Amino acid sequence: MKTFLSRSLAIAALLFNLGNAGLQAQTTAPRVALRVSQLTPDERDALNRDLIARGELRITYACVPAGIIIIEPVAQDRDADSVRAMAAAAIIRRLPADRRTEIPLTLTEAEALCSAARNQ
């Protein structure tokens, strides 16, 4: 009985740690977060089409009223610099430099900014 209980606790601890590791991996995914003044749905959609066509990146969050776009790699084995480099061509083609700024932003912060923009 003692061995069964010890094994059960060990398995539960392992599963808990694996679950936490998965959550940490999701929250540390490399991303490019942009703030774009006067972002239009057409610009967002065109950028999304370009990224999908390349197949390496995707827009994981966008809020037109707040002018926020978050781009992440499809494969999680990329670092932030390579994500930035891969996104550069589509971003330059679709979003004028004087209207876009890369900003450090979490998904939670992006959602809060979007909510605030929608409530104005």
Secondary structure as GFF3:
##gff-version 3
##sequence-region A 1 120
A	DSSP	alpha_helix	2	27	.	.	.	ID=ss1
A	DSSP	beta_strand	32	36	.	.	.	ID=ss2
A	DSSP	alpha_helix	41	54	.	.	.	ID=ss3
A	DSSP	beta_strand	57	63	.	.	.	ID=ss4
A	DSSP	beta_strand	68	73	.	.	.	ID=ss5
A	DSSP	alpha_helix	80	94	.	.	.	ID=ss6
A	DSSP	three_ten_helix	97	99	.	.	.	ID=ss7
A	DSSP	beta_strand	100	102	.	.	.	ID=ss8
A	DSSP	alpha_helix	107	118	.	.	.	ID=ss9
###
